[in-house]
Amino acid sequence: MTTSGPDPEDLTARARIRDAALRHFGEHGFERTTIRGIADTAGVSSGLVRHHFGSKQELREACDAYLTKMIRRLNDQVRADMTPDDVNYIALSRAALGPYQQYLARALAEGWAAPVFDGLVEMGEQWLEEVDGKRSDPPYADRKVRAALGVAMALGVQILHRHLSRNMGVDMSSPEGDHLVARAMLDIYSHPMISPDEAAAMRDALDKVRGTSPQAERVIALRRDEEHDHD
C-alpha cells in the first residue's frame, strides 16, 4: 500500500501553530495552555495566532478537525487496498498519530475532541456495514452503538499505554510492541471468546431481565441501521 504525500497545509506557519497547540494542549491541558505559549513554540507572534485561529477554543477545534482529516485519510488508504502486504497497520497508524497521542489521550480523558471520536465512529459504521453483510445471522445490537464501543476500546489502547507496556514487557510504541499488538488483535478478532450459542443465551438472559424480547430488540436495531443507511 502506498501513502500519499504530505498535506500542503503542513508546510505553512498555520500548521506550525496548530502543531504547537496540539503539543501544549496535550502537555498542559486546555485551561492551562496559553496563546502566548503556543506562539513562542511556533516561533510566531500571539497576534498571528489570533489572526489565523481567533480564540483558543477555535484553535482547539482546528486541531480536532486536522486529526479527523488525517485519520480519515489513513482509513481511506486502508479501505482502498486491503490486500495483505508488508505493512503493519498498527505501526502505520501509530506512526501517523505518534506526535498527537498525548493530545488525544488527554482530550478524550477530559471529555473533549468530540469531532475526532465521532469521525472514528462514522468510519467504524462503514466497516461494520460491510461486515454485517457477510454475517449468517442478523446483528441484534445497533450498528452505531457497536461502532462507538469499538472506537472506545481501540482508543483505550493508547490511553492505557503505560499499563499495556508494563504487561507486555516491551514499550507498546516500539516496533516490537507494534508486532505484539497486531498479532494479539488478529487473534482476538478471529477467535471469539464465546460461541454464537453462548452469546445468544446471554442475550436472551439480558432481554429477559430488561423485559424485551430478542425479536423486538433485533427489529429495533435493524430499523436504526436502515434509517442510518438512508441518511
Helices and strands as residue ranges (DSSP letters): G 8-11, H 13-28, H 35-42, H 46-53, H 56-80, H 89-97, G 98-100, H 101-109, H 114-134, H 143-159, H 161-168, H 175-190, H 196-210, H 214-230
